[in-house]
Amino acid sequence: MTISKAEREYQEGLKTEARAYLIRVLPRGGEVYTCVRRVSRSGMQRSISLHAIVDGRLENISLCAGWAIGWRLDRKLHTQAIVVDGCGMDMCFHTVYVLAQALFPRVPGERDPGYLLTARDL
């Protein structure tokens, strides 16, 4: 399926806005709270929701995180959750690691940006 130039620009705009919001909400060293909402029968796919504390409240940031890292959202759930493929490791940590890499640029001589956010289970 091909998409138009206008649609591609719109998607890039969403991605940019989502990253800007997440960088404001999740500074370096911030905590992301994760919750596995659904696991497929085969165990090869999970729906994980991401949350952060914003202005003293626990807020679902899955929609922005999905846009920022380019992963799809689970439409079967009434809650917002990101669909994560794979198994055999901590998929919640993996999701937060990929999000941190998308938000923070790699700087030579510093630690891997994937470790700049902390994953916590709800």
C-alpha positions as CSV (number, residue, x, y, z in Angstrom):
1,M,0.0,0.0,0.0
2,T,1.4,3.4,-1.0
3,I,0.6,6.5,0.9
4,S,0.6,10.0,-0.4
5,K,3.2,12.7,0.3
6,A,0.7,14.6,2.4
7,E,-0.1,11.6,4.5
8,R,3.6,10.9,5.0
9,E,4.2,14.5,6.1
10,Y,1.2,14.2,8.5
11,Q,2.6,11.0,10.0
12,E,6.1,12.6,10.4
13,G,4.5,15.6,12.1
14,L,2.7,13.3,14.6
15,K,6.0,11.5,15.2
16,T,7.8,14.8,15.9
17,E,5.0,16.1,18.2
18,A,4.9,12.8,20.1
19,R,8.7,12.8,20.7
20,A,8.6,16.4,21.9
21,Y,5.8,15.6,24.3
22,L,7.6,12.5,25.6
23,I,10.9,14.3,26.1
24,R,9.1,16.9,28.2
25,V,7.2,14.3,30.2
26,L,10.1,11.8,30.5
27,P,13.5,13.5,31.2
28,R,16.7,11.5,31.2
29,G,16.5,9.1,34.2
30,G,12.7,9.2,34.2
31,E,10.5,6.2,35.0
32,V,8.1,4.5,32.6
33,Y,5.5,2.2,34.2
34,T,4.4,-0.8,32.1
35,C,1.5,-3.1,32.2
36,V,1.0,-6.2,30.0
37,R,-2.7,-6.0,28.9
38,R,-2.9,-9.0,26.6
39,V,-0.8,-12.0,25.5
40,S,-1.6,-13.9,22.3
41,R,-2.3,-17.6,22.5
42,S,1.1,-18.5,21.0
43,G,2.8,-16.2,23.5
44,M,4.7,-14.5,20.6
45,Q,2.9,-11.1,20.9
46,R,1.9,-8.8,23.7
47,S,-0.1,-5.6,24.2
48,I,1.8,-3.4,26.6
49,S,0.5,-0.1,27.9
50,L,3.1,2.6,29.0
51,H,2.4,5.1,31.8
52,A,4.2,8.1,33.3
53,I,3.6,10.4,36.2
54,V,2.5,13.8,34.7
55,D,1.6,16.6,37.1
56,G,1.2,14.2,39.9
57,R,-1.1,11.8,38.0
58,L,-0.5,8.4,36.3
59,E,-1.1,9.0,32.6
60,N,-1.2,6.6,29.7
61,I,1.5,7.6,27.2
62,S,1.1,4.5,24.9
63,L,-0.3,6.5,22.0
64,C,2.6,9.0,21.9
65,A,5.1,6.2,22.5
66,G,3.7,4.1,19.7
67,W,3.9,7.1,17.3
68,A,7.4,8.0,18.5
69,I,8.9,4.5,17.9
70,G,6.7,3.6,15.0
71,W,5.0,0.5,16.5
72,R,1.3,-0.1,16.0
73,L,-1.4,0.2,18.7
74,D,-3.7,-2.6,19.7
75,R,-7.2,-1.8,18.4
76,K,-8.8,-4.7,20.1
77,L,-8.4,-3.2,23.6
78,H,-10.4,-0.3,25.0
79,T,-7.2,0.9,26.6
80,Q,-4.4,2.2,24.6
81,A,-1.5,-0.3,24.3
82,I,1.4,-1.0,22.0
83,V,1.6,-4.3,20.2
84,V,5.0,-5.9,20.9
85,D,6.2,-8.9,18.9
86,G,8.6,-11.5,20.4
87,C,9.2,-13.6,23.5
88,G,12.0,-15.0,25.6
89,M,13.0,-11.8,27.3
90,D,11.5,-9.0,29.3
91,M,9.3,-7.4,26.6
92,C,8.3,-4.5,28.9
93,F,12.0,-3.6,29.4
94,H,12.6,-4.0,25.6
95,T,9.7,-1.6,24.8
96,V,11.1,1.1,27.2
97,Y,14.6,0.6,25.9
98,V,13.5,1.1,22.3
99,L,11.5,4.2,23.4
100,A,14.6,5.7,25.1
101,Q,16.7,5.1,22.0
102,A,14.0,6.9,19.9
103,L,13.9,9.9,22.3
104,F,17.5,10.5,23.2
105,P,20.3,10.8,20.6
106,R,23.5,8.7,21.0
107,V,26.4,10.8,22.2
108,P,29.9,9.4,21.8
109,G,31.5,8.6,25.2
110,E,28.2,8.4,27.1
111,R,26.2,5.4,28.0
112,D,23.7,3.8,25.7
113,P,20.6,6.0,25.4
114,G,18.4,2.9,25.8
115,Y,19.3,2.9,29.5
116,L,18.3,6.5,30.2
117,L,14.7,5.5,31.1
118,T,13.8,3.1,33.8
119,A,11.1,0.4,33.3
120,R,8.8,-0.3,36.2
121,D,6.0,-2.9,36.3
122,L,2.6,-1.9,37.5
